[in-house]
Amino acid sequence: MHCCDIILYVRLTNEMYAKDTSRKIKSALHARKMQGKYMATTAPFGYQKDEKDHNHLVIDEVTAPIVELIFSIAEEGVGLHTICNRLRKAKVIKPSFYKKEMFERYTDEEKMYDWDTAYVSKILHDPVYAGNLTVAERPTKTMRSKKRQYIPYAEREVIYGTHEPIIEQSRWNTVQKILESRPPVIGESSSGYDNIFRGVIKCADCGSAMLAKVEQKRKRNNVLDKTFYCCTKYRKFGKEGCSSHTIEARTVHEVVLADIQKHAGQALADRKAMVTEIAERLNLQLSADKEQQKKELRQCKQRVSEIENLYAKLYEDLTRELITEKRFQMLSARFDSEQEELTAKIKELEKSAIADKEQLSSIEHFAEQISGYAGITELNFKIINQLIEKILVSEPVEVDGQKIQRLTIHYKFIGALETLE
């Protein structure tokens, strides 16, 4: 073989070996990540590596409160720059300063409070703070390249429940929703209207967001009385898109506040009665109905067990020639059919019982949450996004000579309880 051919052959062999080794290493790392192992060199801000297991994260009591503070501010619906400014004014030390203490890296101490919006955004989007791990955030494209491929947050593979969360999952989900939806307010910059319903209030007919419009020509002292909501699709496309669904901002504030006050008062006065009332309204299986369901489930399981015994006895009779083959086939087919029906019914009853249990737990959670807002006199963005999934606004209709417009509040965990007018 020619010398150049030998060199080329060796190079190709080495490259193939390197690629194979790289593939095996990546495969091994991926397998460990799929097991919920944390494989990065350093822990995320707010966590530290467990001394007993370096592939497991534990909460850092020093930095975790800062993560909690960032999420708390984000729940108010403010932007990233506002969050950074608040952290700066509160003299909250940014993460790089902690790295300086741990790794003796140089950091300009004059900028220790100068938080970066990109880093705050990374913290708010990272599932790690809800107790979950992402499998691949920025993998390398090839073995030779050091460039990394960015994978959007929504497309990342997540392993749930790998470590103790700093932020409860439902709360983390709420913040993601806040970050995703920030519809504009026309005239907001000059009006000062705080659109606390942004991302929540929607058109009942087309599902589009309701746009807040501040009408400066209205001769009213309070900006709330100058503002109304209208369907975004209608504003863009006119009657071809939808109808206006116009509603006064003052009306929305008052109706929603009154409804929250009402349910909060009920929860505070008698939480158990409130949970029972909501459960009955949502047609959950409770008390006697629940006992009947349990009894039916026991009977089905008992009958399945009986069929198993009958089937065994039937087979024994066949082997002892006490019954014919034809008789055996006929009876076994009947038993099989009954057993299939019973198995399907058992699955249905068990599924229904689990769903009812989860729904009841959600109602209890809602009652506990809303009871904390008893006595409130005004709303804010944080309250709305903690309690409400969406508010649907219907088109005004005329009933008996009166103009009526319906609002349907879909609360988190339980959905809509009633339609308000």
C-alpha positions as CSV (number, residue, x, y, z in Angstrom):
1,M,0.0,0.0,0.0
2,H,1.2,3.5,-0.8
3,C,2.5,5.7,2.1
4,C,-0.2,8.4,1.4
5,D,-2.9,5.7,1.3
6,I,-1.7,4.3,4.6
7,I,-1.8,7.8,6.2
8,L,-5.3,8.5,4.8
9,Y,-6.5,5.1,6.1
10,V,-5.1,5.8,9.6
11,R,-6.7,9.2,9.6
12,L,-10.1,7.8,8.6
13,T,-9.8,5.0,11.1
14,N,-9.0,7.4,13.9
15,E,-11.8,9.7,12.9
16,M,-14.3,6.8,12.8
17,Y,-13.1,5.7,16.2
18,A,-13.4,9.3,17.6
19,K,-16.9,9.6,16.2
20,D,-17.9,6.2,17.7
21,T,-16.4,7.2,21.1
22,S,-18.2,10.6,21.0
23,R,-21.5,8.9,20.2
24,K,-21.1,6.4,23.0
25,I,-20.2,9.1,25.5
26,K,-23.2,11.2,24.4
27,S,-25.5,8.2,24.6
28,A,-24.2,7.4,28.2
29,L,-24.7,11.0,29.3
30,H,-28.2,11.1,27.8
31,A,-29.1,7.9,29.6
32,R,-27.9,9.3,32.9
33,K,-29.9,12.5,32.3
34,M,-33.0,10.5,31.5
35,Q,-32.6,9.0,35.0
36,G,-32.8,12.5,36.5
37,K,-29.1,12.8,37.1
38,Y,-27.7,16.4,37.1
39,M,-24.5,16.2,34.9
40,A,-23.3,19.8,34.6
41,T,-20.1,20.9,36.4
42,T,-21.7,23.6,38.5
43,A,-25.1,23.8,40.1
44,P,-27.7,26.4,38.9
45,F,-28.0,29.6,40.8
46,G,-30.2,28.8,43.9
47,Y,-29.0,25.3,44.2
48,Q,-25.8,23.4,45.2
49,K,-24.7,19.9,44.6
50,D,-25.6,17.3,47.2
51,E,-22.5,16.3,49.1
52,K,-23.6,12.7,49.2
53,D,-24.5,12.6,45.5
54,H,-23.0,15.1,43.1
55,N,-25.5,14.3,40.5
56,H,-28.4,15.5,42.7
57,L,-29.3,19.1,43.5
58,V,-30.2,20.5,46.9
59,I,-31.5,24.0,47.7
60,D,-28.9,26.6,48.6
61,E,-30.3,28.4,51.6
62,V,-28.2,31.5,50.7
63,T,-29.2,32.1,47.1
64,A,-32.6,30.4,46.8
65,P,-34.5,33.4,48.4
66,I,-33.2,35.5,45.5
67,V,-34.7,33.1,43.0
68,E,-38.0,33.3,45.0
69,L,-37.8,37.1,45.0
70,I,-37.3,37.2,41.2
71,F,-40.4,35.0,40.6
72,S,-42.4,37.0,43.1
73,I,-41.7,40.2,41.2
74,A,-42.4,38.5,37.8
75,E,-45.8,37.5,39.1
76,E,-46.7,41.2,39.2
77,G,-46.5,41.2,35.4
78,V,-43.6,43.7,35.2
79,G,-40.9,43.4,32.5
80,L,-37.4,42.1,32.8
81,H,-35.9,45.6,33.0
82,T,-38.2,46.5,35.9
83,I,-37.1,43.3,37.7
84,C,-33.5,44.1,37.2
85,N,-34.0,47.7,38.5
86,R,-35.8,46.5,41.6
87,L,-33.0,44.0,42.4
88,R,-30.5,46.8,41.9
89,K,-32.3,49.2,44.2
90,A,-32.7,46.4,46.8
91,K,-28.9,45.8,46.5
92,V,-29.4,42.1,45.7
93,I,-26.0,40.6,44.8
94,K,-25.9,39.1,41.3
95,P,-24.8,35.5,40.7
96,S,-21.3,36.3,39.4
97,F,-20.3,37.7,42.8
98,Y,-21.0,34.3,44.4
99,K,-18.9,32.7,41.8
100,K,-16.1,35.0,42.7
101,E,-16.3,33.9,46.3
102,M,-16.4,30.2,45.3
103,F,-13.9,30.2,42.5
104,E,-11.9,33.3,43.2
105,R,-12.8,34.8,39.8
106,Y,-12.3,38.5,39.3
107,T,-15.5,40.5,39.5
108,D,-15.9,44.3,39.5
109,E,-17.5,44.9,42.9
110,E,-19.0,48.2,41.6
111,K,-21.2,46.2,39.4
112,M,-22.2,43.5,41.8
113,Y,-25.8,44.7,41.8
114,D,-26.0,45.2,38.0
115,W,-28.4,42.4,37.1
116,D,-28.6,41.4,33.4
117,T,-32.1,40.9,31.8
118,A,-30.9,37.8,29.8
119,Y,-29.8,36.1,33.1
120,V,-33.1,37.0,34.8
121,S,-35.0,35.6,31.8
122,K,-33.0,32.4,32.0
123,I,-33.9,32.0,35.6
124,L,-37.6,32.6,35.0
125,H,-37.8,30.1,32.1
126,D,-35.7,27.3,33.6
127,P,-37.7,24.3,34.7
128,V,-35.0,23.4,37.2
129,Y,-36.6,25.8,39.8
130,A,-39.8,23.8,39.7
131,G,-37.8,20.6,40.5
132,N,-37.3,19.4,37.0
133,L,-34.3,18.9,34.7
134,T,-33.9,19.5,31.0
135,V,-32.2,16.7,29.1
136,A,-30.5,18.8,26.3
137,E,-30.5,22.6,26.3
138,R,-27.7,23.4,23.9
139,P,-26.1,20.3,22.4
140,T,-23.0,20.5,20.1
141,K,-23.8,20.1,16.4
142,T,-20.9,17.8,15.6
143,M,-17.8,16.2,17.2
144,R,-15.5,18.7,15.6
145,S,-17.6,21.8,16.1
146,K,-17.7,23.8,19.4
147,K,-20.8,25.6,18.3
148,R,-23.9,24.7,20.1
149,Q,-27.5,24.3,18.8
150,Y,-30.1,26.3,20.6
151,I,-33.3,24.4,21.5
152,P,-36.4,26.6,22.3
153,Y,-37.7,26.2,25.8
154,A,-41.0,24.6,24.6
155,E,-39.2,21.9,22.7
156,R,-36.8,20.8,25.4
157,E,-37.2,17.3,26.9
158,V,-38.0,17.6,30.6
159,I,-37.6,15.0,33.4
160,Y,-40.0,15.9,36.2
161,G,-39.6,15.6,40.0
162,T,-35.8,15.1,40.0
163,H,-35.1,17.4,43.1
164,E,-36.8,19.7,45.6
165,P,-38.3,22.7,43.9
166,I,-37.7,26.3,44.9
167,I,-40.9,27.4,43.1
168,E,-44.1,25.3,43.2
169,Q,-45.0,23.8,39.7
170,S,-48.4,25.6,39.4
171,R,-46.7,28.9,40.3
172,W,-43.9,28.3,37.8
173,N,-46.6,27.6,35.1
174,T,-48.3,30.9,36.0
175,V,-45.1,32.8,35.5
176,Q,-44.5,31.1,32.1
177,K,-48.0,32.2,31.1
178,I,-47.3,35.8,32.2
179,L,-44.0,35.9,30.2
180,E,-45.7,34.5,27.1
181,S,-48.7,36.9,27.0
182,R,-48.2,40.7,27.2
183,P,-50.9,42.2,24.9
184,P,-50.5,46.0,24.4
185,V,-52.7,48.8,25.7
186,I,-53.3,51.5,23.2
187,G,-52.5,54.8,24.8
188,E,-50.9,53.1,27.9
189,S,-47.6,55.1,27.8
190,S,-49.4,58.4,28.2
191,S,-52.5,57.2,30.2
192,G,-50.9,55.3,33.1
193,Y,-53.6,52.6,32.9
194,D,-52.3,49.3,34.4
195,N,-53.8,46.5,32.4
196,I,-54.0,43.9,35.1
197,F,-56.1,41.6,32.9
198,R,-53.7,41.3,30.1
199,G,-53.3,37.7,28.8
200,V,-56.4,36.7,30.8
201,I,-59.4,38.6,29.3
202,K,-60.6,37.1,26.0
203,C,-63.5,37.3,23.5
204,A,-66.0,34.6,24.2
205,D,-66.8,34.1,20.5
206,C,-63.5,34.0,18.7
207,G,-61.1,33.5,21.6
208,S,-58.9,36.5,20.8
209,A,-57.4,38.7,23.5
210,M,-59.4,41.7,24.5
211,L,-57.4,44.9,23.8
212,A,-57.5,47.7,26.3
213,K,-58.1,51.1,24.7
214,V,-57.7,54.3,26.7
215,E,-60.0,57.0,25.2
216,Q,-58.4,60.3,26.2
217,K,-61.3,62.3,24.8
218,R,-63.5,61.1,27.6
219,K,-63.8,63.9,30.1
220,R,-63.4,61.8,33.2
221,N,-60.9,62.1,36.1
222,N,-60.0,58.5,36.6
223,V,-58.1,56.7,33.8
224,L,-60.1,53.5,34.7
225,D,-63.3,55.3,33.5
226,K,-61.6,56.3,30.3
227,T,-60.7,52.7,29.4
228,F,-62.6,50.0,27.7
229,Y,-61.9,46.6,26.3
230,C,-62.7,45.4,22.7
231,C,-62.0,42.3,20.7
232,T,-58.5,42.3,19.0
233,K,-59.8,40.5,16.0
234,Y,-62.6,43.0,15.5
235,R,-60.1,45.9,15.8
236,K,-57.9,44.3,13.1
237,F,-60.5,43.0,10.6
238,G,-63.7,44.8,11.6
239,K,-67.1,43.0,11.3
240,E,-65.5,40.3,9.0
241,G,-63.3,39.1,11.9
242,C,-65.7,39.3,14.9
243,S,-68.0,41.8,16.7
244,S,-66.6,44.4,19.1
245,H,-67.6,42.9,22.4
246,T,-66.9,46.3,23.9
247,I,-67.0,46.5,27.8
248,E,-66.0,49.2,30.2
249,A,-62.8,48.5,32.2
250,R,-64.5,49.8,35.3
251,T,-67.2,47.1,34.9
252,V,-64.7,44.3,34.5
253,H,-62.8,45.5,37.6
254,E,-65.9,45.7,39.8
255,V,-67.5,42.4,38.6
256,V,-64.3,40.4,39.0
257,L,-63.5,42.0,42.4
258,A,-67.0,41.3,43.7
259,D,-66.8,37.6,42.6
260,I,-63.4,37.1,44.2
261,Q,-64.7,38.7,47.4
262,K,-67.8,36.5,47.4
263,H,-65.9,33.2,47.0
264,A,-63.1,34.3,49.4
265,G,-65.7,35.2,52.1
266,Q,-67.4,31.7,51.6
267,A,-64.0,30.0,51.9
268,L,-63.1,31.9,55.1
269,A,-66.5,31.3,56.7
270,D,-66.9,27.6,56.0
271,R,-64.3,26.1,53.7
272,K,-65.7,22.6,53.9
273,A,-69.2,23.7,52.9
274,M,-67.8,25.7,50.0
275,V,-65.8,22.7,48.7
276,T,-68.9,20.5,48.9
277,E,-71.0,23.0,47.1
278,I,-68.5,23.4,44.2
279,A,-68.0,19.7,44.0
280,E,-71.7,19.1,43.6
281,R,-71.9,21.9,41.0
282,L,-69.2,20.1,39.1
283,N,-71.0,16.8,39.4
284,L,-68.3,15.0,41.4
285,Q,-69.1,11.7,43.0
286,L,-69.4,12.5,46.7
287,S,-70.6,10.7,49.9
288,A,-73.3,8.2,49.1
289,D,-72.6,8.2,45.3
290,K,-68.9,7.6,46.1
291,E,-69.7,4.7,48.3
292,Q,-72.0,3.2,45.6
293,Q,-69.1,3.6,43.2
294,K,-66.7,1.8,45.6
295,K,-69.3,-1.0,46.1
296,E,-69.7,-1.5,42.4
297,L,-66.0,-1.6,41.9
298,R,-65.6,-4.3,44.6
299,Q,-68.4,-6.4,43.0
300,C,-66.8,-6.2,39.6
301,K,-63.4,-7.3,41.0
302,Q,-65.0,-10.1,42.9
303,R,-66.8,-11.4,39.9
304,V,-63.6,-11.3,37.8
305,S,-62.0,-13.5,40.5
306,E,-65.0,-15.9,40.4
307,I,-64.7,-16.2,36.7
308,E,-61.0,-17.1,37.0
309,N,-62.0,-20.0,39.4
310,L,-64.9,-21.1,37.2
311,Y,-62.6,-21.1,34.2
312,A,-60.1,-23.3,36.1
313,K,-62.8,-25.7,37.1
314,L,-64.2,-25.8,33.5
315,Y,-60.8,-26.7,32.2
316,E,-60.5,-29.5,34.8
317,D,-63.9,-30.9,33.8
318,L,-62.7,-30.9,30.2
319,T,-59.5,-32.8,31.0
320,R,-61.5,-35.3,33.0
321,E,-63.9,-35.6,30.1
322,L,-66.9,-34.5,32.2
323,I,-67.9,-32.0,29.5
324,T,-67.5,-32.0,25.7
325,E,-65.0,-29.8,23.8
326,K,-68.0,-28.0,22.2
327,R,-69.5,-27.2,25.6
328,F,-66.1,-26.1,26.9
329,Q,-65.6,-23.7,24.0
330,M,-69.1,-22.2,24.4
331,L,-68.8,-21.6,28.2
332,S,-65.2,-20.3,28.0
333,A,-66.3,-17.8,25.2
334,R,-69.1,-16.6,27.5
335,F,-66.7,-16.2,30.5
336,D,-64.2,-14.4,28.2
337,S,-66.8,-12.0,27.0
338,E,-68.1,-11.2,30.6
339,Q,-64.5,-10.8,31.9
340,E,-63.7,-8.3,29.1
341,E,-66.8,-6.3,30.0
342,L,-65.9,-6.3,33.7
343,T,-62.3,-5.4,33.1
344,A,-63.4,-2.4,31.0
345,K,-65.9,-1.3,33.6
346,I,-63.2,-1.6,36.4
347,K,-60.9,0.6,34.4
348,E,-63.6,3.1,33.9
349,L,-64.6,3.1,37.6
350,E,-61.0,3.4,38.8
351,K,-60.3,6.2,36.3
352,S,-63.4,8.1,37.4
353,A,-62.4,7.7,41.1
354,I,-58.9,9.0,40.4
355,A,-60.3,11.9,38.4
356,D,-62.8,12.8,41.1
357,K,-60.1,12.6,43.8
358,E,-57.8,14.9,41.8
359,Q,-60.7,17.3,41.1
360,L,-61.6,17.4,44.8
361,S,-58.0,18.1,45.7
362,S,-58.0,21.0,43.1
363,I,-61.2,22.4,44.7
364,E,-59.7,22.2,48.2
365,H,-56.5,23.9,46.8
366,F,-58.6,26.7,45.2
367,A,-60.6,27.2,48.5
368,E,-57.4,27.5,50.4
369,Q,-55.9,30.0,48.0
370,I,-58.9,32.2,47.6
371,S,-59.5,32.4,51.3
372,G,-56.4,34.5,51.6
373,Y,-58.0,37.2,49.6
374,A,-61.0,37.8,51.9
375,G,-61.5,41.4,52.5
376,I,-59.4,42.8,49.6
377,T,-60.6,46.1,48.3
378,E,-58.8,46.3,45.0
379,L,-57.2,44.0,42.4
380,N,-53.7,43.7,41.0
381,F,-52.0,41.7,38.3
382,K,-50.6,39.1,40.8
383,I,-54.0,38.3,42.3
384,I,-55.6,37.9,38.9
385,N,-52.9,35.5,37.6
386,Q,-52.8,33.5,40.8
387,L,-56.6,32.8,40.8
388,I,-57.9,33.2,37.2
389,E,-57.2,31.1,34.1
390,K,-59.3,33.3,31.8
391,I,-62.2,35.7,31.6
392,L,-64.6,35.4,28.6
393,V,-66.5,38.5,27.5
394,S,-69.7,37.9,25.5
395,E,-71.3,40.3,23.0
396,P,-73.9,42.6,24.7
397,V,-77.5,41.4,24.0
398,E,-80.9,43.0,24.6
399,V,-83.2,41.2,26.9
400,D,-86.6,42.7,27.8
401,G,-85.5,46.1,26.6
402,Q,-82.3,46.0,28.7
403,K,-78.7,45.6,27.4
404,I,-77.0,42.7,29.1
405,Q,-73.4,41.5,28.8
406,R,-72.1,38.3,30.3
407,L,-68.7,37.6,31.9
408,T,-67.6,34.1,32.6
409,I,-64.6,33.7,35.0
410,H,-62.7,30.5,34.7
411,Y,-60.8,30.0,37.9
412,K,-57.6,28.0,38.1
413,F,-58.0,24.4,39.3
414,I,-61.9,24.4,39.0
415,G,-62.9,26.3,35.9
416,A,-66.1,28.4,35.5
417,L,-68.6,28.4,38.4
418,E,-71.2,30.7,37.0
419,T,-71.8,33.3,34.3
420,L,-72.0,36.9,35.6
421,E,-74.0,39.8,34.2
